[in-house]
Amino acid sequence: MNTKLNITKLLEKKGKNLRWLEKETWISYQALWSMKNGKTKAINFDTIWKLLWAFKCKPNDLFIITK
């Protein structure tokens, strides 16, 4: 199974960009860029919580799981 973050679509849905997400979450732009582009190997629970809060979404909206 492959898991990645759905950041691109969530940003499009809100009409926002990574700079907005950086300000909302206090996560660095570089880290967000890596997450958005599938370059991140691991993510901690605090980061997940910040992303869920910023997007006002549920975990199943944030993650894309493929086989």
N, CA, C and O atoms as a GROMACS GRO file, in nm:
protein
  268
    1MET      N    1   0.083  -0.119   0.000
    1MET     CA    2   0.000   0.000   0.000
    1MET      C    3   0.088   0.125   0.000
    1MET      O    4   0.198   0.127   0.056
    2ASN      N    5   0.037   0.227  -0.062
    2ASN     CA    6   0.106   0.355  -0.070
    2ASN      C    7   0.016   0.462  -0.010
    2ASN      O    8  -0.103   0.469  -0.042
    3THR      N    9   0.071   0.543   0.077
    3THR     CA   10  -0.006   0.650   0.141
    3THR      C   11   0.057   0.783   0.108
    3THR      O   12   0.179   0.799   0.118
    4LYS      N   13  -0.025   0.880   0.069
    4LYS     CA   14   0.025   1.015   0.048
    4LYS      C   15  -0.078   1.115   0.097
    4LYS      O   16  -0.193   1.080   0.123
    5LEU      N   17  -0.035   1.238   0.108
    5LEU     CA   18  -0.124   1.343   0.158
    5LEU      C   19  -0.196   1.411   0.042
    5LEU      O   20  -0.141   1.428  -0.067
    6ASN      N   21  -0.318   1.449   0.068
    6ASN     CA   22  -0.405   1.510  -0.032
    6ASN      C   23  -0.399   1.663  -0.024
    6ASN      O   24  -0.501   1.730  -0.044
    7ILE      N   25  -0.284   1.718   0.004
    7ILE     CA   26  -0.270   1.861   0.028
    7ILE      C   27  -0.307   1.944  -0.095
    7ILE      O   28  -0.374   2.047  -0.081
    8THR      N   29  -0.266   1.902  -0.212
    8THR     CA   30  -0.293   1.980  -0.334
    8THR      C   31  -0.443   2.002  -0.354
    8THR      O   32  -0.487   2.115  -0.375
    9LYS      N   33  -0.520   1.895  -0.347
    9LYS     CA   34  -0.665   1.908  -0.369
    9LYS      C   35  -0.733   1.986  -0.257
    9LYS      O   36  -0.826   2.062  -0.282
   10LEU      N   37  -0.687   1.968  -0.133
   10LEU     CA   38  -0.746   2.042  -0.022
   10LEU      C   39  -0.717   2.191  -0.034
   10LEU      O   40  -0.803   2.274  -0.003
   11LEU      N   41  -0.597   2.226  -0.080
   11LEU     CA   42  -0.566   2.367  -0.102
   11LEU      C   43  -0.652   2.425  -0.215
   11LEU      O   44  -0.704   2.536  -0.203
   12GLU      N   45  -0.666   2.350  -0.324
   12GLU     CA   46  -0.748   2.396  -0.436
   12GLU      C   47  -0.893   2.417  -0.392
   12GLU      O   48  -0.956   2.516  -0.429
   13LYS      N   49  -0.942   2.325  -0.314
   13LYS     CA   50  -1.080   2.332  -0.266
   13LYS      C   51  -1.104   2.460  -0.184
   13LYS      O   52  -1.212   2.519  -0.192
   14LYS      N   53  -1.004   2.501  -0.107
   14LYS     CA   54  -1.015   2.622  -0.025
   14LYS      C   55  -0.973   2.748  -0.100
   14LYS      O   56  -0.995   2.859  -0.053
   15GLY      N   57  -0.913   2.730  -0.219
   15GLY     CA   58  -0.863   2.845  -0.293
   15GLY      C   59  -0.743   2.909  -0.225
   15GLY      O   60  -0.727   3.031  -0.228
   16LYS      N   61  -0.661   2.827  -0.164
   16LYS     CA   62  -0.545   2.876  -0.089
   16LYS      C   63  -0.416   2.819  -0.146
   16LYS      O   64  -0.419   2.736  -0.237
   17ASN      N   65  -0.302   2.863  -0.090
   17ASN     CA   66  -0.173   2.813  -0.136
   17ASN      C   67  -0.088   2.769  -0.016
   17ASN      O   68  -0.132   2.778   0.099
   18LEU      N   69   0.034   2.723  -0.044
   18LEU     CA   70   0.120   2.674   0.064
   18LEU      C   71   0.159   2.784   0.162
   18LEU      O   72   0.178   2.756   0.280
   19ARG      N   73   0.172   2.907   0.117
   19ARG     CA   74   0.206   3.017   0.210
   19ARG      C   75   0.094   3.034   0.313
   19ARG      O   76   0.121   3.057   0.431
   20TRP      N   77  -0.031   3.024   0.269
   20TRP     CA   78  -0.144   3.030   0.362
   20TRP      C   79  -0.134   2.916   0.463
   20TRP      O   80  -0.151   2.937   0.583
   21LEU      N   81  -0.108   2.796   0.414
   21LEU     CA   82  -0.100   2.679   0.501
   21LEU      C   83   0.016   2.692   0.600
   21LEU      O   84   0.005   2.652   0.715
   22GLU      N   85   0.125   2.749   0.554
   22GLU     CA   86   0.240   2.773   0.642
   22GLU      C   87   0.200   2.865   0.758
   22GLU      O   88   0.235   2.839   0.873
   23LYS      N   89   0.127   2.971   0.728
   23LYS     CA   90   0.083   3.065   0.832
   23LYS      C   91  -0.020   3.002   0.927
   23LYS      O   92  -0.020   3.031   1.046
   24GLU      N   93  -0.106   2.919   0.874
   24GLU     CA   94  -0.211   2.855   0.955
   24GLU      C   95  -0.155   2.748   1.049
   24GLU      O   96  -0.205   2.731   1.160
   25THR      N   97  -0.053   2.677   1.004
   25THR     CA   98  -0.006   2.560   1.079
   25THR      C   99   0.127   2.581   1.151
   25THR      O  100   0.162   2.503   1.240
   26TRP      N  101   0.200   2.684   1.115
   26TRP     CA  102   0.335   2.707   1.167
   26TRP      C  103   0.429   2.593   1.128
   26TRP      O  104   0.526   2.565   1.198
   27ILE      N  105   0.399   2.527   1.016
   27ILE     CA  106   0.488   2.425   0.959
   27ILE      C  107   0.566   2.496   0.849
   27ILE      O  108   0.509   2.574   0.772
   28SER      N  109   0.696   2.469   0.840
   28SER     CA  110   0.779   2.540   0.742
   28SER      C  111   0.731   2.514   0.599
   28SER      O  112   0.676   2.409   0.568
   29TYR      N  113   0.755   2.614   0.515
   29TYR     CA  114   0.718   2.602   0.374
   29TYR      C  115   0.786   2.482   0.310
   29TYR      O  116   0.725   2.408   0.233
   30GLN      N  117   0.915   2.461   0.343
   30GLN     CA  118   0.991   2.350   0.285
   30GLN      C  119   0.929   2.215   0.324
   30GLN      O  120   0.918   2.125   0.241
   31ALA      N  121   0.888   2.202   0.450
   31ALA     CA  122   0.826   2.077   0.495
   31ALA      C  123   0.692   2.056   0.426
   31ALA      O  124   0.661   1.944   0.386
   32LEU      N  125   0.614   2.162   0.413
   32LEU     CA  126   0.484   2.151   0.346
   32LEU      C  127   0.503   2.115   0.198
   32LEU      O  128   0.428   2.034   0.143
   33TRP      N  129   0.602   2.176   0.134
   33TRP     CA  130   0.630   2.146  -0.006
   33TRP      C  131   0.665   1.998  -0.022
   33TRP      O  132   0.617   1.932  -0.114
   34SER      N  133   0.748   1.948   0.068
   34SER     CA  134   0.786   1.806   0.064
   34SER      C  135   0.665   1.716   0.082
   34SER      O  136   0.651   1.616   0.011
   35MET      N  137   0.577   1.750   0.176
   35MET     CA  138   0.455   1.671   0.198
   35MET      C  139   0.366   1.675   0.075
   35MET      O  140   0.314   1.572   0.032
   36LYS      N  141   0.348   1.793   0.018
   36LYS     CA  142   0.262   1.811  -0.098
   36LYS      C  143   0.311   1.732  -0.218
   36LYS      O  144   0.231   1.682  -0.297
   37ASN      N  145   0.442   1.722  -0.233
   37ASN     CA  146   0.502   1.657  -0.349
   37ASN      C  147   0.546   1.513  -0.324
   37ASN      O  148   0.620   1.456  -0.403
   38GLY      N  149   0.499   1.455  -0.214
   38GLY     CA  150   0.525   1.314  -0.187
   38GLY      C  151   0.668   1.281  -0.152
   38GLY      O  152   0.711   1.168  -0.170
   39LYS      N  153   0.743   1.378  -0.102
   39LYS     CA  154   0.883   1.356  -0.067
   39LYS      C  155   0.902   1.321   0.080
   39LYS      O  156   1.014   1.289   0.122
   40THR      N  157   0.797   1.326   0.158
   40THR     CA  158   0.804   1.298   0.301
   40THR      C  159   0.792   1.149   0.328
   40THR      O  160   0.704   1.083   0.273
   41LYS      N  161   0.880   1.097   0.410
   41LYS     CA  162   0.879   0.954   0.444
   41LYS      C  163   0.798   0.926   0.570
   41LYS      O  164   0.745   0.817   0.586
   42ALA      N  165   0.789   1.024   0.661
   42ALA     CA  166   0.717   1.006   0.788
   42ALA      C  167   0.653   1.138   0.828
   42ALA      O  168   0.697   1.245   0.787
   43ILE      N  169   0.549   1.128   0.910
   43ILE     CA  170   0.479   1.247   0.957
   43ILE      C  171   0.434   1.219   1.100
   43ILE      O  172   0.384   1.110   1.129
   44ASN      N  173   0.450   1.317   1.189
   44ASN     CA  174   0.411   1.293   1.328
   44ASN      C  175   0.267   1.338   1.353
   44ASN      O  176   0.207   1.409   1.273
   45PHE      N  177   0.215   1.295   1.466
   45PHE     CA  178   0.074   1.323   1.496
   45PHE      C  179   0.046   1.472   1.512
   45PHE      O  180  -0.063   1.518   1.476
   46ASP      N  181   0.141   1.547   1.565
   46ASP     CA  182   0.121   1.691   1.580
   46ASP      C  183   0.102   1.757   1.444
   46ASP      O  184   0.016   1.844   1.428
   47THR      N  185   0.180   1.716   1.346
   47THR     CA  186   0.168   1.770   1.210
   47THR      C  187   0.034   1.732   1.148
   47THR      O  188  -0.031   1.815   1.084
   48ILE      N  189  -0.007   1.608   1.167
   48ILE     CA  190  -0.137   1.564   1.116
   48ILE      C  191  -0.248   1.649   1.176
   48ILE      O  192  -0.337   1.696   1.105
   49TRP      N  193  -0.243   1.669   1.306
   49TRP     CA  194  -0.345   1.749   1.376
   49TRP      C  195  -0.350   1.891   1.320
   49TRP      O  196  -0.458   1.945   1.296
   50LYS      N  197  -0.234   1.953   1.299
   50LYS     CA  198  -0.229   2.089   1.244
   50LYS      C  199  -0.292   2.096   1.105
   50LYS      O  200  -0.365   2.190   1.074
   51LEU      N  201  -0.264   1.997   1.022
   51LEU     CA  202  -0.320   1.995   0.887
   51LEU      C  203  -0.472   1.975   0.892
   51LEU      O  204  -0.546   2.041   0.819
   52LEU      N  205  -0.518   1.884   0.977
   52LEU     CA  206  -0.662   1.861   0.990
   52LEU      C  207  -0.732   1.988   1.038
   52LEU      O  208  -0.840   2.022   0.989
   53TRP      N  209  -0.671   2.057   1.133
   53TRP     CA  210  -0.731   2.179   1.187
   53TRP      C  211  -0.737   2.288   1.079
   53TRP      O  212  -0.839   2.356   1.064
   54ALA      N  213  -0.628   2.305   1.006
   54ALA     CA  214  -0.622   2.410   0.903
   54ALA      C  215  -0.724   2.386   0.792
   54ALA      O  216  -0.789   2.479   0.746
   55PHE      N  217  -0.737   2.261   0.750
   55PHE     CA  218  -0.830   2.229   0.642
   55PHE      C  219  -0.972   2.203   0.690
   55PHE      O  220  -1.064   2.191   0.609
   56LYS      N  221  -0.990   2.194   0.822
   56LYS     CA  222  -1.122   2.162   0.879
   56LYS      C  223  -1.177   2.035   0.813
   56LYS      O  224  -1.290   2.032   0.764
   57CYS      N  225  -1.094   1.931   0.814
   57CYS     CA  226  -1.132   1.807   0.748
   57CYS      C  227  -1.110   1.687   0.840
   57CYS      O  228  -1.059   1.701   0.951
   58LYS      N  229  -1.147   1.571   0.792
   58LYS     CA  230  -1.129   1.446   0.865
   58LYS      C  231  -1.006   1.375   0.810
   58LYS      O  232  -0.963   1.403   0.698
   59PRO      N  233  -0.949   1.281   0.888
   59PRO     CA  234  -0.829   1.211   0.839
   59PRO      C  235  -0.847   1.144   0.703
   59PRO      O  236  -0.754   1.144   0.623
   60ASN      N  237  -0.964   1.090   0.676
   60ASN     CA  238  -0.983   1.024   0.546
   60ASN      C  239  -0.986   1.124   0.431
   60ASN      O  240  -0.972   1.084   0.315
   61ASP      N  241  -1.002   1.254   0.458
   61ASP     CA  242  -0.991   1.356   0.355
   61ASP      C  243  -0.845   1.395   0.330
   61ASP      O  244  -0.809   1.438   0.221
   62LEU      N  245  -0.763   1.378   0.433
   62LEU     CA  246  -0.623   1.421   0.425
   62LEU      C  247  -0.533   1.318   0.358
   62LEU      O  248  -0.436   1.354   0.292
   63PHE      N  249  -0.565   1.191   0.374
   63PHE     CA  250  -0.480   1.084   0.320
   63PHE      C  251  -0.539   1.018   0.197
   63PHE      O  252  -0.660   1.001   0.187
   64ILE      N  253  -0.451   0.981   0.104
   64ILE     CA  254  -0.487   0.901  -0.012
   64ILE      C  255  -0.411   0.770   0.001
   64ILE      O  256  -0.288   0.770   0.007
   65ILE      N  257  -0.484   0.659   0.007
   65ILE     CA  258  -0.422   0.528   0.021
   65ILE      C  259  -0.448   0.450  -0.107
   65ILE      O  260  -0.563   0.431  -0.147
   66THR      N  261  -0.341   0.403  -0.170
   66THR     CA  262  -0.354   0.326  -0.293
   66THR      C  263  -0.281   0.193  -0.276
   66THR      O  264  -0.197   0.177  -0.188
   67LYS      N  265  -0.315   0.099  -0.362
   67LYS     CA  266  -0.248  -0.032  -0.358
   67LYS      C  267  -0.132  -0.035  -0.453
   67LYS      O  268  -0.063  -0.136  -0.464
   0.00000   0.00000   0.00000
